[in-house]
């Protein structure tokens, strides 16, 4: 399905040209250096950021190219063996609060995952809790949502992503 999230890690903080964003959505790579098994996460810092003071973790990556699953290389690895990675993970990642994680029901999360089917829109949708709940109440299953409504939703999510803070 590919629905996964790394928004807290800055997965959507990279500035990409419209042509680049099509490669970002779905099961494509975030950027050239963030491919499965990439050993050079620091290369991801070469792209400009939307917000210079927002998170853009160099450890976020596409973890499974076939599923398009996004996540953290540290979390997926044995970070317990590396003291510096363990310290980074404990100081940064463990302290993050996710409104979606605390607010959404399992059914709402599964609806969002089924509706979007990718990490790009799924990450954005689960943070729009009011919108997601309205959609879930209205349609209950992703299959019952008309494709035109889904396209409008994606435009809305893109606009929210690209608005200024």
C-alpha positions, 0 to 999 in steps of 0.5 A, a space after each residue: 500500500 505504501 501509506 507511511 509517514 515521516 512528516 515529523 522528520 521533514 519528509 515534506 520540507 524539501 523544496 522540489 520543482 513541480 517536475 520533481 514532485 511527481 517523482 516524489 509522490 507514490 513509490 518514487 524516491 524522495 530525492 536521488 540520495 534517498 533510495 533504499 539502502 543509500 549510505 549517504 543520508 547527508 546528501 539529502 541536505 543539498 536541496 533547499 528547504 521550505 523552512 530553514 528552521 524546520 526539521 529535515 532529518 538526513 536519516 529519512 528515506 524510502 525504506 521499501 522501493 516496491 511498497 514506497 514505504 518511507 521512514 527512518 533508517 535509524 529506527 529500522 537499523 540496530 541503533 542501540 549499537 551505535 552510541 551517537 545514533 542512539 543519542 540522536 534518536 533518544 534526544 530528537 525522535 523519542 520526544 516528538 509529539 504527533 497529533 495524528 497518532 494521539 487523535 485518530 482512531 484505527 479506522 480513520 488511519 486505515 481509511 486515510 491509508 486506503 484513500 491515498 495509498 502513498 506516503 506523500 498524501 497520507 502524511 499530509 492527510 493524517 495531519 488534517 484531522 478535521 478534514 480526514 474525519 469529515 471525509 471518513 464520516 461522509 464516505 466510510 470506505 475509500 472506494 466510495 469516495 469519487 475520484 474527482 473528490 480525491 483529486 480535489 483533496 490532493 489539491 487542497 493538501 498541496 495548497 496547505 503544504 505550500 502555504 506560508 507559515 
